[in-house]
Amino acid sequence: MLHNKLDIKTLIVIIALIILAMYAFTEVTYFSSKIVVERNIESPVLTIPELGVQEKINNVSISQGVYKEEQSYTPTHGEVILFGHRTLQGSPFLRLNELKPGDIITLDWPGIGEANYTVNSTKIVPASYKMQVNNTLQKIDLITCNPIGSTSERLIVSGDLTSVGEINNTILKENPQKDYGLYICIIFLALGLLFTYFYPKEYRMIILIVILILSAILFYYNFFPISSQIMANKLGWLNSFYNF
């Protein structure tokens, strides 16, 4: 009876490890594919000094980082609307709620320049809230989920365009998160080995094999990047828990 209980327990542990690895996969593919994407220095960059945010902007999907609403405009030509995750996929807008009036949001936009916006308001709206994009207002809206881990509401931080200068090419070439994917792989392997060491001896080898296989897959994705959008599509059921 004791053997059967331990066997069931080990099966549950293996399932839990696989689920944790799936979350790790989404992050590793995000950061590893981001290295490839950010070699393109023609992409616009969002910088928020107060939050330590420095992210390239894409027009493909929120699963690839900070996403520009396709119906919105570019700086100096109207309202700019950007979306970002608050959980997983790099969590670029994790601390968005900490922005306050007077803080600066900067967009380095090729062909336009460095556009600086000053935060003037923060509001929380229902998930069903529809924004009206305006081509006459020179402003920016950053949108994410609220509260963290929930999709019931949206947090919107807005700012007005206050200045436009020369583009900061240094920022466009930097990637402060280039090693994050590798860190996740190492941490997963290290914690897995530690967990294995303290696991009951009769099932320790099984857990070790599972940890090594999952870690090998993580390292593979880190060194041979694929689009984070591909992983997001494959794990659509997982993504449903953190739409933002």
N, C-alpha and C positions, 0 to 999 in steps of 0.2 A: 504493500500500500504506500509506504514511504517513497519507494522507487517511482511509482506512478505519479505521485504528487510532484516529485522533483522533475519528472519528465515533462509534465504539463507546464510547470513553472518555467522550465528552460524554453519550451516552445513559445510561451508568452513573451519571454525576454527577447528571443530572436525576432519576433514580430515587432516588438518595440524598437529594437535596434534598426530594423529595416525602415521603419517609419521615420526615425531620427535621421537616418542616412538620406532619406528622400528630401527632407528639409535641407540637409547639408548640400545635397546635389543642386538644389535650386540656387543656393548661394554661391557655390563653387562655379557653376556654369555662368552665373551672372558676372562675377568678378573676372573669371578667365576670359570670357568673350568680350568683356569691357576693355581688356588690354588690346585686343585686336581692333575694336571699334575706335578707340581713342588714338590710334595711330593716324587717324584722319584729322589733321589740325584745322580742317575747314568747318568742323562742327561748332555750333554755338555752345557757350559754357555758362552755366548758372553758378554764381558765387554768392554765398550768404556768410559773411565773416562772423557774425554773432553765433552761428550754429556750426561753424567749421565745415560748411557744405561747399563742395567744388565739384560739380557734375556736368558732364556733357549732355546736351539736349538732343533727343531723337524724335523723329516723326513717324515711328513705327508702332511702338507699344509701350505701355507703362511697365511691362515686364523687362524692358531693356533700360530702365532707369527713369530719368525725368522725361516725361512725354509732353510734347506741345499739342494742344487741342488743334486739330486740323482746320477748324473754322475760325480760329483766332488769327491775329495779325503778328507781324514782326515789329520790333521796337521802332518807334517814331512813326509807325503807320497805323497805329490803333492799339486795341487791347490785346495783351499777351496772356494766354491762359496755359498754365503748366500743371501737370498732374504728377504725383509721386507716391510710392508706397510708404507706409509707416511701419510695416512689418515685412521682413524678408526682402529679397531682391535688392539688397543693398540698403534698404530703409532710408532713402535720401531725405524723406520728410518726417523722420521719427520725432524730431524735436521742434517741429514747425509751430507748435502751440507756445513756444517760448519767445517767439518774435513779438515785439512791442512797437508802438508808434515811435517813429524816429529812426528805427533800424534800417540799414541799407541792404537792398537786393540788387545785385549787379548782373547784367547780361552782356557778355562779350560776344558780339554777333558779327561774323565776317561780312564785309560789305557795308556794314552800318556803323560799327564802332562799339565803344563801351557805354552802355545805357545804364544809368543808376536810378533806381526807384527807391523812394522813401515810404516805409510802411505807414499807413494811416488808419487801418482798421482790421479787426479780426472778428469773424462771426461763425456761428455754427448753424447749419441748416439741415433739413431732412435729406435723406439720400435721393429723394425724388425731385429735389430742387433743380430747376432749369435756369441756366444763366443766359442772359442776352448779350451776345458779343457785340461790342461797339467799336466802330472804326474812327470815331471822332475823339474818344477819350484816350489819352496817353497814359495807360496804367498797366499794372500787372496783377494777376490773381494766381496764387499758389493754392492748390486744392489737394486734400488728402482725407483719409477716413477719420472718424471720431466716434467714440474713444478708441484708443489703441486696441487693435485686434477685433474691432467691430466695424460693420459696414452700415449701421443704422443711420449714421449722420455723416455730414461732410464738414470739415474745418476749412474755411477759406480765409487766407491772409491776402489783403490787397494793399497796393502801394501806387503812388503817383510818380511819373517820370520827372526827375528833377535836374538831370544833366546828361549830356552825351559828349564823350571824348574819344581819344584814340584807343583802338582795341589793344588789349594786353596779350600779345602773342606768347609771352612766357606762360601764362595761365593755360592757354590752349594746348600747350605741349606737355603739361604736367599730368601725372596720374597718381595721386597720393594713395590710391587703393590698389596699386598694381600687385601687391603681395598678399592681399587679404584671402584670396582663394587658397593659396598655399598654407596660410596660417590655419584656415578651417580644416584642411586635410590633416595637418600635423596634430591639431588639438583633438580631432575625432579619433585618430589612431592612438594617441597617448592616453586619452581617457578610456578608450576601449581596452587597451592593454592593462591599464590599472584595474578596470572593472573585472577583467578576466582573472587577474592575479588573486582577487578575493572571492571569486566564484567557487562553489563546491567542486572539489577535485574531480569527481566522477564525470562531470559535464564540462569541465574547463576547456578541454581540447575542442569541443564542438563550438563553444562561444568564441574561442580564439580563431578558428577557421572562418567563422562568419565575420568577425571584426576585420580580419586580414583581407577577405574578399571585398567587403564594402569599402575599406580604405583604399584598396587597389583601384577600384572604380572611381573613387573620388580623385585620386592622384592622376588617373588617366584623363579625366575631364579637365583637370587643371592644366596639364601640360599639352593637351590636344583639344583646344577650345572648340565648342560648337556654339551656335547662337542660343542665348538664354531664352529666346522666344520658342525654340524647338522644345526645350525642357519644360517650359511653362505650358505648352500645348499638350505634351505627353502627361503632365501631372495636373491637368485641368481640375480634377476633383479636389486636389490638394489646394490649388490656388483659390478655390471658391471660399475657403475659410479666411482669405485675406485679400479681398478684391482691391483694397488700398492698403 
